[in-house]
Amino acid sequence: MTPLDKPLRREVTIDGNAYTLVLDAMGLKLAPRGHRNGVELHWKDIANGDAAIATALGAGASRPAE
């Protein structure tokens, strides 16, 4: 398996709008293209289910960088 040792950036289109998806060792971030702010999910939150709970409550799983 190849380790994720540097950020991997890809563009995705959702409903005709361009977004930037960044995967790194801490988690993933999805933001509108050309903007810095977006939704950030940490791998540990996804693995233990915290991200699903936050999403279901409408709170999102964004938090400041550690």
C-alpha positions in Angstrom: 0.0 0.0 0.0 1.2 3.5 -0.8 1.4 5.8 2.2 -0.4 9.2 2.1 2.6 11.3 2.9 1.7 14.5 1.0 -1.6 16.1 0.2 -3.5 14.7 -2.8 -5.7 17.4 -4.5 -8.5 16.6 -7.0 -11.3 18.6 -8.5 -14.8 17.2 -8.3 -18.0 18.6 -9.8 -21.2 18.5 -7.7 -24.4 19.8 -9.3 -22.4 21.8 -11.8 -20.2 23.5 -9.2 -16.4 22.8 -9.0 -15.0 21.8 -5.6 -11.5 21.0 -4.5 -11.0 17.8 -2.5 -7.8 17.5 -0.5 -6.8 14.2 1.1 -3.9 14.2 3.5 -2.6 12.2 6.5 -5.0 14.0 8.9 -8.2 13.6 6.9 -10.1 15.2 4.0 -11.3 18.7 3.1 -13.9 19.7 0.5 -14.2 23.3 -0.4 -15.6 25.3 -3.3 -12.9 25.8 -5.9 -11.0 29.0 -5.2 -12.0 29.1 -1.6 -10.2 28.0 1.6 -13.1 27.4 3.8 -15.0 24.1 3.5 -15.9 20.9 5.2 -13.1 19.2 7.0 -13.3 15.6 8.3 -10.5 13.9 10.3 -9.8 10.2 9.7 -10.2 9.4 13.4 -13.7 11.0 13.5 -14.7 9.0 10.4 -13.3 5.8 11.9 -15.1 6.1 15.2 -18.4 7.4 13.9 -18.2 11.0 15.2 -18.5 12.4 11.7 -21.7 10.5 11.0 -23.3 11.7 14.2 -22.3 15.4 13.6 -23.6 15.2 10.1 -26.9 13.7 11.2 -27.3 16.6 13.7 -26.5 19.1 11.0 -23.5 20.4 13.0 -20.9 19.4 10.4 -17.6 17.9 11.5 -15.4 21.0 10.9 -13.0 22.1 13.5 -9.9 24.2 13.7 -6.6 22.6 12.8 -4.8 20.9 15.7 
